[in-house]
Amino acid sequence: MNIMKDFKKIFKNKRIFLTGHTGFKGAWFSIILNIFEAKIYGFSLKPKKNSLFNDCSLEKFFFRSVYADIRDYKKLYISIKKFRPQVLVHMAAQPLVRLAYKNPRETFEINSVGTLNVLEIVKKLKFIKNILIITSDKVYENRNKPVEFIETDKLGSFDPYSNSKASAELITTAYRESFFKNSKINAITVRAGNVIGGGDYAEDRIIPDFFRALKKKNLYLRQPKAIRPWQHVFDPLYGYLILLKKMLKKEKIKSNEYNFGPNKSNFINVLSLITKINQKIGNRIKINIKKNKKKENMENTVLMLNSSRSRRELNWKTYCSINQSLNLISEWYKNKKKKGNIYNFSKNQIKEYFSSIKTL
């Protein structure tokens, strides 16, 4: 079966509650769900002026879009209760490592307590049977060794961001084991690699930093040798769709946690990534190495994921090589600069991606 038709058949008119819908990944997921004609209720902070959400004027595609803080338990409870979703996808987060050093308490509150709020509401309302919680590839205890983390590896790392997301994983496990077993509630966590794509404007993320640097023609890299599992945003979102499909069809899901990382060829360092995308735009930027003596702001230098469980149990795989990913990103920014219809362009990129997937 054509996968676009298959997903549309599954998601059409399904009520999906999405936290973090104004964020980078949430906005892309909203476009995808809109293509498949789902009824989406968004709950998130107001979108920033520069955002994919605003670029594509996404608010009109939601059943309802509520701008509120995930820590606002009362407002979140009322919103979920009124909408009565069939599926809840929790993406709302403080997603930046360096910002977490500056505001650790806020990061823990958003990433850990925010997840706690979602799970407690699900426990109280009882009618929601399917929850997908998006955490991070950084949840693992990382000793900067060249190993690919699997889902059963030890959680927890030294920096506040990673630890806050590992805490969200542990909180989910506690609720799953203590409250959800008898209710037959699916509470699945997913851990994606370093996601890249068009429409990302976040501070301290390398692709947005690169495009911001076009004005000054100079880019300073903090950790040029840091290896990351780079992947285009479409690949993990495709994995999330597979899990949601299984949930809605009441199919058995074998595991509670899944990694969604790229192929090994995408495990390259920051300098290699930026060199490649710089070449695609005609080497318009001078790449410099920034000396960072502040140990507290240093991130792990090696991070790799093993996604064999997702491939084996979900029949999922990545479709974007590093070059394909950078081509998609470069073309998106070119279209944005030309002031084309960026929503239609984004939607067409999604459709072209799914056209490369023959069967599920």
N, C-alpha and C positions, 0 to 999 in steps of 0.2 A: 504493500500500500504506500502511496505517496505520503511522506511524513508530514507535510503541511496539512493535507486533508485529514490525516490521522489525528494530529494534535488539535485541529479545529473541531473535529467531532468530539474529542474528549473535553476540551475547555470551554466550548461555546456555552454562554450563560451560566457558567459555574461561578459561584461567589468566592472570590479570593481576597482575603484581607492581607495587605502588604504593608509592613512597617518599613520606614526608610525609603519610601518611593521617590523622594526628591533627590536622593543621592545618585552618584554615577552609575553604580550597578543596578540600583532600584529603578532608575529611569529607563535603562536599556530593557530591563525585565518587563517594565510597564508597556513599552512599545510592543514587545513580543506577545504579551498576554492580550493586548488590544488587537493585534493581528488575528489572534485565535478567538476573538470576540468573547473573552471572559468578562465578568462583571467584577471590577476591581475597586476595592475600598482602600484608599491610601491614608496612612497615618505617619506623619513625619514632621520635622522642622520645616519652616518656610524655605523654599529653594533660594540659594544665593543668586545674586544678579547674574553672574557668569555660571551657568549650569546647563547641562544637557536638558534638564526638565524645562527650563525657560526657552532654550534654543528651539525646542520642538513644540512649545506651547501645549504641554501634555495634560494640563489640568482638565481640559474639556473631555478627555477620554476616560475619566474616572466616574464610577457610579457616585462616589463622593470622595473628596480630598480634604482631610482634616490636618491642619497645621498645629501640631502640639508636640510636647516633649515626651519621649518614651518613659520618662520617670514620673509622669503625671498618671498615677494609677487610676484615679477616678475617671478621668476623661477617656483613657484607654479602655477601661471596663465598659463604660457606657457605649462607646463606639463599637466594640466587638459584639456586645449583647444585642444592639439594635440591628446590626448587619447580619448576624447569624451566618458566618462564613462556613463553607464546606472545607476550606483549607486556609491555614494561617501561615504566611511566610514572614519570618522575622529577620529583616536586614538592617534595621536601625542600629547605628553604631557610631562611636568615635573611632575612625579608622586609621589614624596616623600615629606612627611610632614616636616621632620627635615631639609632637604636640602632647603626647601622653607623659613625657618627661616634664613638661611645663605644667600640666594640669592632671596629675595622677589621680586625685580624688574624683574629679569629674569623669575621667575615663573609666574608672572602676564603677562609678554609679551608672553611667550610660550602658556600658558593655555587660556588666555583671547584674546589677540591680534591674536594669531594663529587661534583661532576659528573664529574671526572676518574676517581674511583673507579668510578663506574657504567660509564663507557665502557671502562675498562681490563678490568673483569670481563667485559663483553660480548665484548671482543676475545679474551680468553683462553678463554671457554667455547664460543664459536662457534655454539651452537645457537639463540641469540636473534637473530631477524632483524628485529625491530621495536622501536624505542625512540622514545618521545615525551618530549622534554625541555622542561619549562616554564621559561621565563626571565622576561622582564618587558618592559613598554612603555618602561622607562627605560634600555634598553641603547644607545639612540642618542646620538650626540654632540649635545647639546642646547644651543643658543645663545639660548634663550628668545625665539625668533622664532615668529610664528604660521604655522607650516608643519606639514603632516601628514606624518609620517615614513612612508616606504615601506621594504620589506625590504632594499633594496639601498643604503640610506643608511649613512653611516659610523657605526661603533659606537664606544662609549666616551664617558664623561661625567666630570665633575669630582669627584663624590662617591663614597665607597667602595662603597656599595650598588650603584649603577648600574654602576660599573666592574667589580665582582665578577661581576655577571650578564653583562656584555659579555664578560668573560673566559671564562665558561662557554660562551658562543656560539662564541668563537674556538677553545676546546679541542675542542668538538664538530666544528667545521669541520676541524680538524687530523686528528682520528680518522677522520672521514668520508672525507677525501681520501687519507689515508695508509694506512688499514687496512681500511676497510669496502667499498671499491668492488668488489674482486674477490669479496668474501663476499656481495655483494648485500644488505647490511644497510641497512635504512631507519633513519636517525638524523635525526629531524625536530625542529626547535626551534619553539616557538610563543611569541608575545609578545602578552600580553593587556593591555587598558587597566586603569584603576583599578577593581578589582572590588569591588562592594558587595553585601550580602545579610544576611539574618538569621543570627544565630549567630556573628557576628564579635565577639571580645572583645579584640582586639589593642590594645596601648598605641599612642598616637600615630597612630591611624587615625580619621578624622573621624566616621564613623557610630557606632562604639563609643563615642567621646568624647561624642557627642551624647546617647546613651542613659544613659551614666554621669552626665551632667550633670543629669539629671532630678531627682536627689535635692537638689542645691544650687540648682537653677533658674537657674544661670548657666553660660554656655559662652564660653570665650575662644578666638578664632580666631587662629592664628599668621600665616596667609597668606590673608586673605579674598578677594583678587583672583586667586589662583592658579587657572588653568584646567586641568582634567583631563578625560580621556576616560572619564567615569563609565559603568559598565555593570553590570547585575545579573550575579551569578556564573553563572546558568544559560546565558547567551549564549556565553561562551567555552568552557564545558564542553561545550556542544552542538557547537562546532567541534572540540574534541578527539575527541569520539565519531565524527565524520565521518572524521577521519584514522585513528582506530583501526579503523573499519570497512573502510576502504580497505586498510589493512595486512593485516588478517585475511583479506580476500577476495583478497589479492595483486594488487590493482589498482595501476596506475602512479600515482605521486604526482609531479606535475610539478616541484614546488619543494622546497627543503630548509628554508625558513623561512616562517612565516606570521604575519601580524598578525591579531589578533582584537579589533577596537575597535568602539565604538558608532557610531551615526549622528551626523552633525554637530550635531543638536539636543541631544545629550547633552554636548557640549563646553561646560560652564558652569563658572563659578567657585565656589569653596568657599562664599562667602556666599550665593549663589543656591541652592545645594544645601541648605544648612542652613535657610535661610528657608523653602524648600518643605516640608521634612520637619517643621519646627516648626509650620507651618500645619496639617499633617495631624493633629497631636496637640493642636490648640487653642492654639497659641502659649504653651506652658507654660514656655518657657525664654527668658531674656534673653540676647541675643547681644552679646558684647563683642569688641573688637579688641585683641589683645595685641601690644605693641611688642616686637619681637625684635631686639636689637642684636648678637647673636652671629652673625657672618657664616658661621662654620663650620657652623652648624646650619640654614642657609637651603637650601631646595629650589628647583628650577626653578619659575618662575612660569607657564610655558606648556608644555603637553605635549599633543600631538594625534597620532592614528594614522590612517593610510590603510589600509583593509582591502580594497581593490578586488581584490587577488590572491586572497584567500580567497573573496570573492563570485564571482569569475570561475572559479577552478579547482576550488573545492569546493562550489559552489552553497550557500554558507553565508550567513546574514544574521542581524542582530539582531532580536529579537522584543519586547524590553522598552524602552519609552521611559523617560525619566527619571521621569515620573510613575508609570508602571506599576512601575518598580523600587522607588520609595519606598513605593508601596502594599504591595507584597509584603513589604518590610522592616517597615513599621509593623504589618501584620497578624501577622507572625511574632512580634514582640516583645509584642504584645497577648496572643497565645495563650500565650506563655511566662509572662507575668505572671499569667495566669489559672490557671496550672499545669495546662494541658491536656496531652494526649498529644502532645508536641512532635515525636516521630519521625513519627507518623502525619500530623501537620499538615505537616511538611516534605516527606514523601513525596507528599502531595496537592498541594502547591504545584508539585512537579516534574511530576506527572502533568498538571496543568492547563496548565503551560507547554508540554509536548510535545503536548498536544491541539490547541494553536494552530498546530502545524506539520503541514501536510497531506501533503506529499510530500518526499522527500529527493532 
